[in-house]
């Protein structure tokens, strides 16, 4: 209701401004062209300064209304550093925005056309050009440096105890693979991909390392406070792994695996309490337009404790076992009543025979 009321106020303000402009135009026609230009300059100058004031108020109001309420606090330790980098960027660019916009609209109001003042024109000023070239270049260099530093951290080598999960995008969904007890991913070949044969990743069954790989779809489990390394692939076109709550993002490129890693801070249950949303779920979404069904390409990320992860993993069945299930009633050899004499008894009998022969 408040949104409708706000839109109505904005529409009414626009109509009033439009009518004032039209009325001033009619008055100008009656007074003559010179008077019309002077009146238009005054109206435009007033509109400029009004837009500046109400625009800055609107920016402040939007910031207070939505700050920290869309995604909330970062749910990963690496995301805290990325948030800090973004705050620094917003502080620098925000300061530049305020200075330039205030000067722009104030100059438009203060130096509107007047018969009593003549404009001063100069085509070149070395000092000004050095300032507006060097200062932005230094500021951008600092910002780019921050970005590269954090980028190399999340795409570099993950800790040795990190949980490794392979993420594969397809039109239009996600496939996740965990290595088995050997902690080695089995080999795969794109020509082996077959939804019909329950082999969505094209695993090579002749490779023993693939026999214990766990493959799941559209729901991935990771462990709280344990680093997780994502090995990202695509089965068809370019997708993008977007993890907004963790502040992570990485392209999924066909034929070119990419990696990133992060450490979750809160379990899903903890986030439900922190956000006050009992249906809260971490989301993995595709951030790259990939076709008609792009909007449906969404997966759920479950952040659980180490104990809950062990229980969940114990319930999962390897993809190989799903494709080649073991026989339910294995054939066992029939039992016989024939008992073979032991070696001791044979020796005992042969010994008795030898004694009888001596006698």
C-alpha positions as CSV (number, residue, x, y, z in Angstrom):
1,X,0.0,0.0,0.0
2,X,2.8,2.4,0.9
3,X,4.5,1.7,-2.5
4,X,1.2,2.6,-4.4
5,X,0.9,5.8,-2.3
6,X,4.5,6.8,-3.1
7,X,4.0,6.2,-6.8
8,X,0.8,8.3,-6.7
9,X,2.8,11.2,-5.0
10,X,5.5,11.0,-7.7
11,X,2.9,11.0,-10.5
12,X,1.1,14.0,-8.9
13,X,4.4,15.9,-8.6
14,X,5.2,15.2,-12.3
15,X,1.8,16.4,-13.4
16,X,2.1,19.6,-11.3
17,X,5.6,20.3,-12.7
18,X,4.3,19.7,-16.2
19,X,1.4,22.1,-15.8
20,X,3.7,24.8,-14.3
21,X,6.0,24.5,-17.3
22,X,3.1,24.8,-19.7
23,X,1.7,27.8,-17.9
24,X,5.0,29.5,-17.9
25,X,5.3,28.8,-21.6
26,X,1.9,30.5,-22.3
27,X,2.8,33.5,-20.2
28,X,6.1,33.8,-22.1
29,X,4.3,33.9,-25.4
30,X,2.2,36.8,-24.2
31,X,5.2,38.7,-22.8
32,X,7.5,38.1,-25.8
33,X,10.5,35.9,-26.7
34,X,13.1,37.6,-24.5
35,X,10.8,37.3,-21.4
36,X,10.1,33.7,-22.3
37,X,13.8,32.7,-22.3
38,X,14.4,34.4,-19.0
39,X,11.4,32.8,-17.4
40,X,12.4,29.3,-18.8
41,X,15.9,29.8,-17.4
42,X,14.5,30.5,-14.0
43,X,12.1,27.5,-14.1
44,X,14.9,25.2,-15.3
45,X,17.3,26.4,-12.7
46,X,14.7,25.9,-9.9
47,X,14.0,22.4,-11.3
48,X,17.7,21.6,-11.3
49,X,18.2,22.5,-7.6
50,X,14.9,20.7,-6.7
51,X,16.1,17.6,-8.4
52,X,19.4,17.8,-6.6
53,X,17.8,18.0,-3.2
54,X,15.0,15.4,-3.7
55,X,17.5,13.1,-5.5
56,X,19.9,13.1,-2.6
57,X,17.1,12.6,-0.1
58,X,15.9,9.6,-2.3
59,X,19.4,8.1,-2.4
60,X,19.7,8.3,1.4
61,X,16.2,6.9,1.9
62,X,16.8,3.9,-0.4
63,X,20.1,3.2,1.4
64,X,18.4,3.2,4.8
65,X,15.5,1.2,3.6
66,X,17.4,-1.7,2.0
67,X,20.8,-1.7,3.6
68,X,21.6,-5.2,4.9
69,X,18.0,-6.4,4.3
70,X,18.3,-8.1,0.9
71,X,21.1,-10.6,1.5
72,X,22.1,-9.7,5.0
73,X,25.5,-10.5,6.5
74,X,28.0,-12.5,4.5
75,X,27.6,-16.2,5.2
76,X,31.3,-17.0,4.4
77,X,34.6,-15.8,5.8
78,X,35.9,-14.8,2.4
79,X,32.6,-12.9,1.8
80,X,33.5,-10.6,4.7
81,X,36.6,-9.5,2.9
82,X,34.7,-9.0,-0.4
83,X,32.0,-6.9,1.5
84,X,34.8,-4.8,2.9
85,X,36.2,-4.2,-0.6
86,X,32.8,-3.2,-1.8
87,X,32.3,-0.8,1.1
88,X,35.6,0.9,0.2
89,X,34.6,1.1,-3.4
90,X,31.2,2.6,-2.5
91,X,32.8,5.1,-0.1
92,X,35.2,6.4,-2.8
93,X,32.7,6.4,-5.7
94,X,30.0,7.8,-3.4
95,X,32.1,10.7,-2.4
96,X,32.9,11.5,-6.0
97,X,29.2,11.1,-6.8
98,X,28.2,13.6,-4.2
99,X,30.8,16.2,-5.2
100,X,30.2,16.0,-8.9
101,X,26.4,15.9,-8.7
102,X,26.2,18.8,-6.3
103,X,28.5,20.9,-8.4
104,X,26.7,19.9,-11.6
105,X,23.3,21.0,-10.5
106,X,24.4,24.0,-8.5
107,X,26.4,25.3,-11.5
108,X,23.3,24.8,-13.7
109,X,21.3,26.9,-11.2
110,X,23.9,29.5,-10.2
111,X,25.2,30.3,-13.7
112,X,22.0,30.3,-15.7
113,X,21.9,32.7,-18.6
114,X,21.9,36.4,-17.7
115,X,22.3,39.5,-19.8
116,X,24.5,41.0,-17.0
117,X,27.1,38.3,-17.2
118,X,29.4,37.1,-20.0
119,X,30.6,33.5,-20.1
120,X,34.4,33.0,-19.9
121,X,35.7,30.3,-22.3
122,X,39.1,28.6,-22.2
123,X,40.0,25.5,-24.3
124,X,42.9,24.1,-22.3
125,X,44.3,23.8,-18.8
126,X,47.2,21.5,-18.0
127,X,46.8,21.5,-14.2
128,X,43.1,20.5,-14.4
129,X,43.8,17.8,-16.9
130,X,46.5,16.3,-14.8
131,X,44.3,16.4,-11.7
132,X,41.3,14.7,-13.3
133,X,43.5,12.1,-15.0
134,X,46.0,11.2,-12.2
135,X,43.6,11.2,-9.3
136,X,41.0,8.8,-10.8
137,X,43.9,6.6,-12.2
138,X,45.4,6.2,-8.6
139,X,42.0,5.5,-7.1
140,X,41.1,2.9,-9.7
141,X,44.5,1.3,-9.3
142,X,43.9,0.9,-5.6
143,X,40.4,-0.6,-6.2
144,X,41.7,-3.0,-8.9
145,X,44.5,-4.0,-6.5
146,X,42.0,-5.0,-3.8
147,X,39.9,-6.9,-6.4
148,X,42.9,-8.9,-7.7
149,X,44.1,-9.7,-4.2
150,X,40.8,-11.2,-3.1
151,X,40.2,-12.8,-6.5
152,X,43.5,-14.7,-6.3
153,X,42.7,-15.8,-2.7
154,X,39.4,-17.5,-3.6
155,X,40.6,-19.0,-6.8
156,X,44.0,-20.1,-5.5
157,X,44.9,-23.4,-3.7
158,X,42.3,-24.4,-1.1
159,X,43.3,-25.8,2.3
160,X,44.2,-29.5,2.3
161,X,41.2,-30.4,4.5
162,X,38.7,-28.8,2.1
163,X,35.6,-30.7,1.0
164,X,35.8,-31.0,-2.8
165,X,32.6,-30.9,-4.8
166,X,32.3,-30.9,-8.5
167,X,29.5,-28.6,-9.9
168,X,28.3,-29.1,-13.5
169,X,25.8,-26.8,-15.1
170,X,23.4,-27.9,-17.8
171,X,20.3,-26.5,-19.5
172,X,18.6,-26.1,-17.1
173,X,19.8,-27.4,-13.8
174,X,22.9,-28.3,-11.7
175,X,24.6,-31.7,-11.1
176,X,26.9,-32.2,-8.1
177,X,29.5,-35.0,-7.6
178,X,31.4,-36.0,-4.5
179,X,34.4,-38.4,-4.6
180,X,34.1,-41.7,-2.8
181,X,36.2,-43.1,0.0
182,X,39.3,-43.0,-2.2
183,X,38.8,-39.2,-2.4
184,X,39.5,-39.4,-6.2
185,X,37.0,-38.4,-8.9
186,X,36.6,-41.0,-11.6
187,X,37.3,-40.1,-15.2
188,X,34.5,-39.0,-17.5
189,X,34.0,-38.5,-21.2
190,X,31.4,-36.2,-22.8
191,X,30.2,-38.8,-25.3
192,X,29.2,-41.0,-22.4
193,X,26.7,-38.5,-21.1
194,X,23.2,-40.2,-21.1
195,X,20.2,-39.2,-19.1
196,X,18.5,-42.4,-20.3
197,X,21.3,-44.6,-18.9
198,X,21.5,-42.6,-15.6
199,X,24.9,-41.2,-16.4
200,X,24.4,-37.4,-16.5
201,X,28.2,-36.7,-16.2
202,X,29.4,-39.3,-18.7
203,X,31.4,-41.3,-16.1
204,X,33.7,-44.0,-17.5
205,X,32.6,-47.2,-15.8
206,X,35.9,-49.0,-16.7
207,X,37.7,-46.6,-14.3
208,X,37.5,-48.1,-10.8
209,X,37.8,-44.6,-9.2
210,X,34.3,-43.8,-10.6
211,X,32.6,-46.7,-8.9
212,X,32.2,-44.9,-5.6
213,X,31.5,-41.3,-6.9
214,X,28.2,-39.9,-5.5
215,X,26.1,-37.9,-8.0
216,X,23.2,-35.7,-6.9
217,X,21.1,-33.1,-8.5
218,X,19.8,-29.6,-7.5
219,X,20.7,-30.0,-3.8
220,X,24.3,-29.9,-2.5
221,X,25.4,-30.4,1.1
222,X,28.5,-28.7,2.6
223,X,29.9,-28.6,6.1
224,X,29.8,-25.5,8.3
225,X,33.3,-24.0,9.2
226,X,35.0,-26.3,6.8
227,X,36.5,-25.0,3.5
228,X,34.7,-26.2,0.4
229,X,36.4,-26.3,-3.0
230,X,34.1,-26.1,-6.0
231,X,35.3,-27.6,-9.3
232,X,33.0,-26.0,-11.9
233,X,32.1,-27.3,-15.3
234,X,29.4,-27.0,-17.9
235,X,27.8,-29.7,-20.0
236,X,26.5,-27.4,-22.8
237,X,26.7,-23.6,-22.8
238,X,28.3,-21.0,-20.5
239,X,26.6,-20.9,-17.1
240,X,27.6,-19.1,-13.9
241,X,27.7,-20.4,-10.4
242,X,26.2,-17.6,-8.3
243,X,26.2,-17.9,-4.5
244,X,25.0,-14.5,-3.3
245,X,24.8,-15.3,0.4
246,X,28.5,-16.3,0.3
247,X,29.5,-13.5,-2.0
248,X,30.9,-16.0,-4.5
249,X,30.6,-16.1,-8.3
250,X,32.3,-18.1,-11.0
251,X,31.7,-18.9,-14.7
252,X,31.0,-22.5,-15.8
253,X,32.7,-22.9,-19.1
254,X,32.3,-26.0,-21.4
255,X,35.6,-27.8,-21.6
256,X,37.4,-25.5,-19.2
257,X,37.1,-26.3,-15.5
258,X,37.2,-23.4,-13.1
259,X,37.6,-23.4,-9.3
260,X,36.9,-21.4,-6.2
261,X,36.7,-22.1,-2.5
262,X,35.2,-20.5,0.6
263,X,34.4,-21.4,4.2
264,X,30.7,-21.2,5.4
265,X,30.1,-19.5,8.7
266,X,26.5,-20.4,9.5
267,X,24.4,-23.5,9.0
268,X,21.1,-23.3,7.3
269,X,19.3,-23.7,10.6
270,X,21.2,-20.9,12.1
271,X,20.4,-18.6,9.2
272,X,16.7,-19.4,9.6
273,X,16.9,-18.1,13.2
274,X,19.1,-15.1,12.3
275,X,16.8,-13.9,9.4
276,X,13.6,-14.8,11.1
277,X,12.6,-16.8,8.0
278,X,11.6,-20.4,8.8
279,X,11.8,-21.3,5.0
280,X,15.2,-19.8,4.4
281,X,17.5,-21.7,2.1
282,X,20.9,-20.8,0.7
283,X,20.7,-20.5,-3.1
284,X,22.9,-21.4,-6.0
285,X,21.6,-19.6,-9.1
286,X,22.8,-19.3,-12.7
287,X,24.1,-15.7,-13.1
288,X,24.6,-16.0,-16.9
289,X,21.7,-15.9,-19.4
290,X,21.8,-19.4,-20.8
291,X,18.5,-19.9,-22.6
292,X,14.7,-20.0,-22.2
293,X,14.8,-21.9,-18.9
294,X,17.5,-19.7,-17.3
295,X,15.1,-18.5,-14.6
296,X,14.5,-22.1,-13.4
297,X,18.2,-22.9,-13.0
298,X,18.4,-22.8,-9.2
299,X,19.7,-25.3,-6.6
300,X,19.6,-25.4,-2.8
301,X,22.8,-25.3,-0.7
302,X,22.5,-27.1,2.6
303,X,25.1,-26.0,5.2
304,X,25.1,-28.6,8.0
305,X,27.3,-29.7,10.8
306,X,30.0,-32.3,10.3
307,X,27.9,-35.0,12.0
308,X,24.8,-34.3,9.9
309,X,27.0,-34.3,6.7
310,X,28.4,-37.8,7.6
311,X,24.8,-39.1,8.2
312,X,23.6,-37.6,4.9
313,X,26.5,-39.0,2.9
314,X,26.1,-42.5,4.4
315,X,22.6,-42.6,2.9
316,X,23.8,-41.7,-0.6
317,X,24.3,-44.4,-3.2
318,X,27.1,-44.3,-5.7
319,X,26.1,-43.6,-9.3
320,X,27.8,-46.8,-10.4
321,X,25.6,-48.8,-8.0
322,X,22.5,-47.1,-9.3
323,X,23.4,-48.1,-12.9
324,X,24.7,-51.6,-12.0
325,X,22.8,-52.7,-8.9
326,X,24.1,-55.8,-7.2
327,X,21.8,-58.9,-7.4
328,X,19.3,-59.0,-4.6
329,X,19.5,-62.8,-4.0
330,X,23.1,-63.9,-4.7
331,X,23.5,-67.6,-5.5
332,X,25.3,-69.6,-2.8
333,X,26.9,-73.0,-3.3
334,X,24.8,-75.9,-1.8
335,X,26.1,-77.5,1.4
336,X,27.0,-81.2,1.4
337,X,27.1,-83.8,4.2
338,X,30.4,-85.2,3.1
339,X,33.1,-84.4,5.6
340,X,36.6,-84.7,4.4
341,X,39.0,-86.2,6.9
342,X,41.4,-83.8,8.5
343,X,45.2,-84.0,8.0
344,X,45.7,-85.0,11.6
345,X,43.3,-87.9,11.3
346,X,45.0,-89.1,8.1
347,X,48.4,-89.0,9.8
348,X,46.9,-90.8,12.8
349,X,45.5,-93.6,10.6
350,X,48.7,-94.0,8.6
351,X,50.6,-94.2,11.9
352,X,48.4,-96.9,13.3
353,X,48.8,-98.9,10.0
354,X,52.6,-98.6,10.2
355,X,52.6,-100.0,13.8
356,X,50.4,-102.9,12.8
357,X,52.8,-103.8,9.9
358,X,55.8,-103.8,12.3
359,X,54.0,-106.2,14.6
